[in-house]
Amino acid sequence: MRTKQLGNSDLEITPLGVGAWAIGGGGWAFGWGPQDDNESVDAIRAALDAGMNWIDTAAVYGLGHSEEIVAKALDGVSKKPYVFTKCARIWNEKGEIGKSLKADSIRREVEASLRRLKVDVIDLYQVHWPEPDEDVEEGWTTMAELQREGKVRWIGVSNFSAEQMKRAQAIAPITSLQPPYSLVQREIEESILPHAATTNVGVIVYSPMKNGLLSGRMTKSRVENFPEDDFRRRSPYFQEPRLTATLSLVEDLGEIAEKYGCSVGEISISWALRHPAVTAAIVGLRNRGQLDGVVKSATLELEPGDFQRIEDLLAKHGL
């Protein structure tokens, strides 16, 4: 896979990276239901074999479990990928998730992530959410301190608005932004992506297939049978009438996918990657088999006419 420089860093990353949200497993507020750890390890290694050179996780995924699985998957791997993780989501002994951007909290979090990941330094450390908003400055000041101290190589933000990025940039440069972006969630096009582009902030988009909705493999039956602890049961994107409209869109996108000999998921990811401000996209993998439905998007180039066709289909389905 080709690589692209991430913002102001020396990180040269592939267009696709492994997303480790779902491999955190079930039993926590934003889990995806039960997950086989051996399948997670196998999926990560398969993705590395396919050429992906970075993994994105977060401390809160599985309440630490995702980071532990990433470490297990990388044990014995000779050519290590870049490892990205996040802070600012904490939890107590009951598994209740809290929000903190306080300096002492972030410092505890980075030490815990270093231990779970079994690394000496984190390649990219990101503020997961800018909450509480009044503590953004304190949190970002601490991130810059961790970078100077050598705990982390580069620092980024996730889910920040353009205004929140400006506030952070008054303290220290932002290497990257991680926002949600997909065919059915395009809010960042208005002000966030333009700000990132003009200030040399790399953009790693998450959920380009909208939690599997745009993969081409989702059905109403699957949604109805989600485990009770799958957060998607509560997501507005999986509720009617939006669910039916999106699945109808996916059906129509199948004709475009057929033209390119790829999956609808690969069309969806390629669409997100086409934006000039976007550096790369996260693809969540729960097993080796899912790799077949995403990997072609790293090199797929849609013709201009097909981008317009996609816009027409979005309008047709009211999305």
Phi, psi and omega in degrees: 000144174293165177231164182217140179293134179269105176053230183268012185268178172259014179279121175256105188250152178286160182298334179241143174225159183281124174268128187250025179294303186295332182287357172294341178084190183264189176083014175219169193301327183239034179281167180251018183091179183304146181218135178278117183298325179295323177292325178298312180300315180297320180295317180297314181294324177295321179295320177295320178297330180280353175115353178293139185239019176207153179232135178244124177226192177201150180304320187285343181296111183070016181054054178099341187293320181300315179299321179295321179291322176301315179299318179297318181295328184270354179296121179087355178283123186289315180258097185286138174281169170291144178241122179248138174216182189220160177230182175092005169238121183238168180212159180255186184294342177272358181082013178280129186270133177239174182240130178207134172239019178289146184303313183294327179293313179298322179294322175294321181295316182295322178295320179294320179293319177301319180292313182294321181281344181058047177233159179272336181210145178265129185294319178218119180250127189236143170284117187295312178219143180278059184225135356291144184303324183291348181255010181304316182296316179297317180297315183289326175301318179294319178301316179296324177295317179298323178294316179295327180281351178085011176288326181226151182275314182222156184234140182220179180231162179222137177064024177274148170278170177298320180294321178293324176296319179299320179296319179292320182293341175289345181258312181199152181299148174259126178283318186209158174238139175240101179247162172284141180201125178199175178306329184253008178214091191243016187302330185290348181294334187290305183230332186288310179295318176300320179295317179300317182296321184278350181242017176058041174262121176293150182236119175250109184274145175246160182055047177293342175256013179047064175057034177096347182299325184258019182279338186091358182247358182274142176223164177297324179298318178297318180298316180298333184256015174303144174302155182301329182265019174273117185301337183296340175301332183259355183286134178297336179290342180255014178254157176281150004272001185296323182299311180297318180298318182290319179293330175291321175301314181301320179299317179291325178295341179302328179294321178291318179299320180298322179301321183264000180064041182222182179271163174297325177301319180291327173297315182297316180292316180299322177300315180294322182289343186287342182290129185299337180277346184273126179274316186199171181229144176272133174239118180285135180231128178252343177203164183302324184298331181291341180299325182297336182267004183228331195295330181294339182295342179294334183237357184288130176236111180281147177285149181309321180297330180283330174296320178293323179298321178295319178300319179296321179292321176299317179294319180303320184263007176068034183246000000 
